[in-house]
Amino acid sequence: MTSESQEHGAARRPVEDEVDVVAEETQKPAKGEKKEKKGSFWKELPVLIVVALALALIIKTFVVQAFYIPSESMENTLLTNDRVLVNKLVYHTRDIERGDVVVFSGVDSWDGEFQMAEPSNVVEGFFRWVGTAFGIIPGEKDYIKRVIGVGGDHVKCCDSKGRITVNGTPIDEESYLYPGDKPSDEFFDITVPQGRLWVMGDHRSVSLDSRSHTGDPGGGSIPEGQVIGRAFVIVWPFNRFDTIDIPDTFAQPALHAMGGTPVPLAAGFGLAVPLVLVRRRLRRRR
């Protein structure tokens, strides 16, 4: 034999081959590594769900919320089973305007236009709460109506042509009123108290709106503080996707001539006029 390897009866492998073998062995995934990755995903999933729900609830609470339309009271502007998005920030930057479609809470006030059975258990109650929060099911005490009059407005039905008037100015409701409906079958004549709104559904013959609550405090009007936000777009079903705009008739300058003036401003003008007159008289005497 000419070498040590031959003396032991086996040929020695080259050093390069040994390095390759070591490299291959180190590159092989450890046993159970894939299982650990899958396991970590399932561990993180509940956290992701909780974070997603928390963010959604924050957005829903302060910015935009989806609402389910449960009744026919706003046809044909909104149909039963429509979903709308409601802007909760808009009234922090501007006042509620005539013609706005608003969602408001009727808790401890109006009876619901539909009735839902009470949840039979805690689990059912939780899923109902989640469904209501994300616009999957309707809120029993939430309403959606169109603002016809704001605080200080004189709203009356009807003039000689059967039109509702606001501050003596008739409004043309043909663009949104349900086909075949009259502006109102009921007579009413109210000056909307400051800080309140006169609201009506677009499907007047079936809507339980301000006209149905004239015997309540406020004469059927609702507090501005009960307004959740302004409905601004239909998002479901997709084939009905559309914005909800203020009809042109509410842009008439005459509507603003008398109504909507805040009490402090009106009082200020009321006091200013006599003071100016007294001042003029004193100047003339001098």
C-alpha positions in Angstrom: 0.0 0.0 0.0 1.3 3.5 -0.8 -0.9 5.6 1.5 -2.6 5.7 4.9 -6.0 5.5 3.3 -5.0 2.4 1.4 -3.8 0.8 4.6 -7.3 1.2 6.1 -8.8 -0.2 2.9 -10.8 2.9 1.9 -10.1 5.9 -0.4 -10.2 9.3 1.3 -12.7 11.9 -0.2 -11.3 15.2 -1.4 -11.6 18.2 1.0 -13.8 20.0 -1.5 -16.4 17.3 -1.3 -16.5 17.5 2.5 -17.2 21.2 2.3 -20.1 20.7 -0.1 -21.6 18.1 2.2 -21.4 20.4 5.2 -23.0 23.3 3.2 -25.9 21.1 2.1 -26.5 19.9 5.6 -26.6 23.5 7.0 -29.1 24.6 4.3 -31.6 21.9 5.1 -34.5 23.3 7.2 -34.7 22.1 10.7 -37.4 19.6 11.5 -40.6 21.4 12.5 -39.6 24.8 11.1 -42.5 25.0 8.7 -44.9 24.0 11.5 -43.5 26.8 13.6 -44.2 29.3 10.9 -47.7 28.1 10.4 -48.2 28.1 14.2 -47.0 31.7 14.5 -49.5 32.9 11.9 -52.4 31.3 13.8 -51.1 32.9 17.0 -51.0 36.3 15.3 -54.4 36.0 13.6 -56.5 36.9 16.7 -54.3 39.9 17.3 -54.8 41.1 13.7 -58.5 40.6 14.0 -58.7 42.6 17.3 -56.6 45.4 15.8 -58.7 45.5 12.6 -61.9 45.7 14.7 -60.5 48.4 16.9 -59.5 50.5 14.0 -62.9 50.0 12.3 -64.7 50.9 15.5 -62.7 54.1 15.8 -63.5 55.1 12.3 -67.1 54.2 12.8 -67.4 56.2 16.0 -65.7 59.4 14.9 -65.5 59.6 11.1 -67.8 57.4 8.9 -70.4 54.8 9.6 -72.4 52.5 7.4 -76.1 52.3 8.0 -78.7 49.8 6.8 -82.0 51.1 5.3 -84.8 49.0 6.9 -88.0 50.7 5.6 -89.7 52.4 2.7 -89.8 55.8 4.2 -87.1 57.4 2.0 -88.1 55.8 -1.3 -87.1 56.4 -4.1 -84.1 58.2 -2.8 -83.2 55.2 -0.7 -84.6 51.7 -1.0 -85.1 49.0 1.6 -81.9 47.1 2.1 -79.7 49.9 0.8 -76.5 50.7 2.7 -75.4 54.3 3.0 -72.3 55.9 4.5 -72.8 58.6 7.0 -70.3 61.4 7.5 -69.9 62.1 11.3 -67.4 65.0 10.9 -69.3 67.3 8.6 -71.4 69.0 11.2 -68.3 69.9 13.2 -67.3 72.1 10.2 -70.8 73.4 9.1 -74.3 73.7 10.3 -77.1 71.2 9.4 -78.7 72.5 6.2 -82.2 72.2 4.7 -82.2 69.3 2.2 -79.6 67.2 4.1 -80.5 63.6 4.5 -79.5 62.8 8.2 -79.4 59.8 10.4 -80.4 60.5 14.0 -81.1 58.6 17.1 -84.7 58.2 18.4 -83.8 56.7 21.7 -86.3 57.7 24.4 -88.3 59.6 21.8 -89.8 58.1 18.6 -91.1 54.6 18.3 -89.3 52.5 15.7 -90.7 52.2 12.2 -90.0 48.5 12.6 -89.7 46.2 15.6 -86.9 43.6 16.3 -87.1 40.8 18.9 -84.8 41.1 21.8 -81.6 39.0 21.6 -82.2 35.6 23.3 -78.6 35.4 24.7 -75.3 37.2 25.1 -73.8 35.8 21.9 -76.7 36.9 19.8 -76.6 40.3 21.4 -72.9 40.7 20.6 -73.4 39.8 16.9 -76.3 42.1 16.6 -74.2 44.9 18.1 -71.4 44.2 15.6 -73.9 44.0 12.7 -75.5 47.3 13.6 -72.1 49.0 14.1 -71.0 48.0 10.6 -74.3 48.5 8.8 -75.1 44.8 8.2 -78.4 45.0 10.1 -80.5 48.0 11.0 -80.4 49.9 14.3 -83.9 49.8 15.8 -83.7 53.3 17.2 -81.9 55.0 14.3 -83.8 57.0 11.7 -83.0 58.5 8.4 -85.0 61.5 7.1 -84.6 64.7 5.0 -84.3 68.0 6.8 -87.0 70.4 5.7 -86.7 73.1 8.3 -84.0 74.2 10.7 -84.2 76.2 13.9 -86.2 79.5 13.4 -87.9 78.3 10.2 -91.6 78.6 9.7 -92.7 75.4 8.0 -96.2 75.0 6.7 -98.4 72.7 4.7 -99.7 73.7 2.3 -100.1 76.6 -0.1 -102.8 76.9 -2.7 -100.9 74.6 -5.0 -100.4 71.9 -2.3 -96.7 72.7 -1.8 -94.9 72.9 1.6 -93.6 76.4 2.3 -90.5 77.3 4.3 -90.5 80.9 5.5 -93.3 81.6 3.1 -91.3 80.2 0.1 -92.7 77.1 -1.6 -90.2 74.3 -2.2 -90.3 72.1 -5.3 -90.0 68.5 -4.2 -90.6 66.8 -7.5 -87.0 65.6 -7.8 -87.0 63.5 -4.7 -90.6 63.0 -3.7 -92.0 59.4 -4.2 -93.9 59.3 -7.5 -97.6 59.8 -6.9 -97.2 61.2 -3.3 -98.4 64.6 -2.2 -96.0 66.8 -0.2 -98.3 66.0 2.7 -101.8 64.7 3.4 -101.7 66.3 6.9 -101.9 70.0 7.7 -99.2 71.5 9.9 -98.0 75.0 10.7 -94.9 75.2 13.0 -92.1 77.5 13.7 -89.1 75.2 14.4 -87.6 75.9 17.8 -83.9 76.9 17.9 -81.6 73.9 18.1 -84.2 71.6 16.5 -85.0 70.3 13.0 -88.2 69.5 11.1 -87.6 66.2 9.2 -89.7 64.3 6.7 -89.3 61.1 4.6 -89.3 61.3 0.9 -92.1 58.6 0.7 -94.6 60.8 2.5 -97.5 58.4 2.4 -95.7 55.8 4.6 -93.2 57.9 6.5 -93.6 58.3 10.3 -91.8 61.6 10.5 -92.2 65.0 12.3 -95.8 65.1 11.2 -96.5 62.0 13.3 -95.1 63.6 16.5 -96.7 67.0 16.6 -98.0 66.2 20.1 -94.5 65.5 21.4 -92.2 68.1 23.0 -90.8 70.3 20.2 -94.0 69.9 18.1 -92.5 67.0 16.1 -89.1 68.5 15.6 -86.0 66.6 16.7 -83.0 67.9 18.7 -79.9 68.7 16.6 -77.9 66.9 19.2 -79.5 63.6 18.3 -78.2 63.8 14.7 -75.5 61.2 14.1 -74.4 62.5 10.7 -75.2 63.2 7.1 -75.8 60.4 4.6 -73.8 61.2 1.6 -73.4 58.1 -0.6 -75.2 54.8 -1.3 -72.6 52.0 -1.3 -74.7 48.9 -1.5 -75.9 47.3 -3.7 -73.2 48.2 -6.2 -75.7 48.9 -9.0 -77.2 51.7 -6.9 -74.0 53.4 -6.0 -74.7 57.2 -6.0 -74.1 60.3 -4.1 -76.9 61.9 -2.0 -76.9 65.6 -2.8 -79.0 68.5 -1.6 -81.8 69.3 -4.1 -81.5 72.6 -5.8 -84.8 73.9 -4.4 -83.2 74.4 -1.0 -80.7 76.8 -2.5 -83.4 79.5 -2.9 -82.2 82.7 -1.2 -85.7 83.4 0.0 -85.6 80.4 2.3 -82.8 82.0 4.3 -84.5 85.4 4.6 -86.3 84.6 7.9 -85.2 81.2 9.2 -82.1 79.9 10.8 -81.0 83.1 12.5 -79.4 82.3 15.9 -81.2 83.8 18.9 -78.1 85.8 20.1 -77.6 87.3 16.7 -81.3 88.2 16.4 -81.2 89.7 19.9 -78.1 91.6 19.1 -79.8 93.2 16.1 -82.9 93.9 18.2 -80.9 95.8 20.7 -78.6 97.6 18.2 -81.4 99.3 16.3 -82.8 101.2 19.3 -79.3 102.2 20.4 -78.5 103.6 17.0 -81.8 105.6 16.9 -81.1 107.1 20.4 -77.6 108.1 19.4 -78.9 109.9 16.3 -81.4 111.9 18.4 -78.7 113.0 20.8 -76.5 114.2 18.0 -79.4 116.2 16.5 -80.1 117.9 19.9 -76.4 118.9 20.2 
